[in-house]
Amino acid sequence: MAQLRSVSLVFAIIASIIALVSGAILFFVIEPPFLASIFLASASIAIGCFVLAGIGGYFEP
């Protein structure tokens, strides 16, 4: 179970980084700022969910 918890945390961290980087690329390079801000907001919500899931998985007995 500890190994599954560690792997889940690693995947959550990687997914958070990818979401943040892709949001920044979208914001500064590709799309108009309004659409990119929606994407960045979605990415920040996803990062928050990943953090909460990681905390819950880490402290689960």
C-alpha positions, 0 to 999 in steps of 0.5 A, a space after each residue: 500500500 505504501 508503494 501505491 501511495 508513493 506512485 500516486 503522489 509522483 503521478 499527481 506531482 507530474 500531472 500538476 507540473 504538466 498542467 501548469 507548464 501547458 497552461 503557461 505555454 497556452 497563455 503566453 504563446 498560443 491562445 488569446 488571453 481570455 481562453 488561456 486564463 480559463 485553461 489556467 484556472 482549470 489547471 489550478 483547480 486540478 492542481 488543488 485536487 491533486 494536492 488534496 488527493 495526495 494529502 489524503 492518500 499520504 495520511 490514510 492509515 
